[in-house]
Amino acid sequence: MPVSRDPSGHLVLGGVRLAAVAAHAGTPTYVYDLDAIAVEARAMQAAFDGAAHMVAYAVKANSAGAIVATLAAEGCGADIVSGAELLVALGCGVPPEKIVYNGVAKTDDELDRAVAAGIGAIQTESVEEIGRIEARARAAGKRARVSIRMNPAVDLDGATHAHIATGHDRAKFGVPRDQVGRAVELVEGSQDLRLVGITSHVGSHFTDVGPYLAAARVLFGVVKDLRGGGRLRSLEYVDTGGGFGVAYSDDVVVPPPPAFVRAAREEQRAAGLSDLALYVEPGRSLVAAHGVLLARVVQTKTSSVGRWVMIDAGMNDLIRPALYQAHHRIVPVEGPATREGFLPWRVVGPVCESSDDFGEHPLPRDPPALVAVLDAGAYGYTMASRYNGRQLPVEVFLRGGRIAGETKRLVPEEWAHERLSAGREA
Ligand SMILES: Cc1ncc(COP(=O)(O)O)c(C=O)c1O
């Protein structure tokens, strides 16, 4: 369950009043509800109705150990994009065979780590990468499991933000559709590789199953044709990627994540591929709604043309508004349940960039001391930076109606020390 407001006007997440969390941990602070994330994962697993599948959680959405471990305990695998994320996934108890590794420029060191761990699949994103994976597998004396991430070249213009659309033919991602046959030949012809999957991921935050399904249809069609030609005998799975959207505002209705899964399964059945496992790679949809970013109001500013609320969280803490023009709801942590008497305020952060702007939000005439930026559980902390000499935000993890874990807040002296000593003799 995402945030709710109790009868006395307190904003509550995971059974805990967020004002109490802010009093305990300070601000800016991300707060996550681990129980709700587990429930989200269970709902997605159930959508497979017992058919062979894997929910490979896209660790990039939120790589906090407590979250990855919670999802691993629910049977999820991991979709990783770096050697460091591999370490997190393994350290959180994700079995190696449940890890798939995407990324267009995996280094030799990263490939070596993946080969050594014996992960479920290294998902190759170009024909050129195949020889590199083969060389690393040969050097390790191991047969690497490989899948081919195909770029289905579907034009999903307008279906999601241009920066998070990856399935068009100008994107750096994936093996171009007309090179998939060649990629299959190369992997199948190698003693050091085993072709186990054909995959795609065409973008993030789809608010409708249509575009997701259009890409899945292309993927399944290619697999069917290749099989018809006697290829893909070792294939174990097809993977339609992540990208299930979430409702970032009250007026948007987004299909629940299991609806994407059910639609993809239906398409898989229609293509005659039900003997293969179906993998999905959701990130955002498992965690976004179950995290908030708490911030303190530092001050207000009014002029003849504007009215601003300045908070202590900025684009360095949550970059989505600046990067994707995303609009996250911002609400008082304590306050009336109704919006009566609220005024439109422009909420901005402390960073010296005009894009450090969370947009316009209805807030009381006298702004509250604390606000919560909602639906901040995905691509929040993982994209945070220390720009402008700011500290990384703290993270607090809730389970069973109480704080189950938290990270430490660094002090400005630590940043200053690191920068002061950069390039200077100790
Ligand atoms: C290859 C791949 N899989 C899965 C995801 C997760 O997408 P989402 O968080 O929208 O579900 C991404 C996101 O960028 C991705 O690049």
The ligand as an SDF file (V2000), in Angstrom:
LIG
                    3D

 16 16  0  0  0  0  0  0  0  0999 V2000
   17.3810   -3.7480  -19.9950 C   0  0  0  0  0  0  0  0  0  0  0  0
   16.4470   -3.1820  -19.0000 C   0  0  0  0  0  0  0  0  0  0  0  0
   15.5970   -4.0050  -18.3550 N   0  0  0  0  0  0  0  0  0  0  0  0
   14.7310   -3.5430  -17.4320 C   0  0  0  0  0  0  0  0  0  0  0  0
   14.6740   -2.1980  -17.1130 C   0  0  0  0  0  0  0  0  0  0  0  0
   13.7010   -1.7550  -16.0570 C   0  0  0  0  0  0  0  0  0  0  0  0
   12.7530   -0.8900  -16.5420 O   0  0  0  0  0  0  0  0  0  0  0  0
   11.5670   -0.3980  -15.6000 P   0  0  0  0  0  0  0  0  0  0  0  0
   12.1540    0.1520  -14.3690 O   0  0  0  0  0  0  0  0  0  0  0  0
   10.8730    0.6270  -16.4050 O   0  0  0  0  0  0  0  0  0  0  0  0
   10.6890   -1.5900  -15.3310 O   0  0  0  0  0  0  0  0  0  0  0  0
   15.5250   -1.2960  -17.7590 C   0  0  0  0  0  0  0  0  0  0  0  0
   15.4610    0.1390  -17.4470 C   0  0  0  0  0  0  0  0  0  0  0  0
   16.1220    0.9700  -17.9580 O   0  0  0  0  0  0  0  0  0  0  0  0
   16.4380   -1.8090  -18.7310 C   0  0  0  0  0  0  0  0  0  0  0  0
   17.2960   -1.0000  -19.3540 O   0  0  0  0  0  0  0  0  0  0  0  0
  1  2  1  0
  2  3  1  0
  2 15  2  0
  3  4  2  0
  4  5  1  0
  5  6  1  0
  5 12  2  0
  6  7  1  0
  7  8  1  0
  8  9  2  0
  8 10  1  0
  8 11  1  0
 12 13  1  0
 12 15  1  0
 13 14  2  0
 15 16  1  0
M  END
$$$$
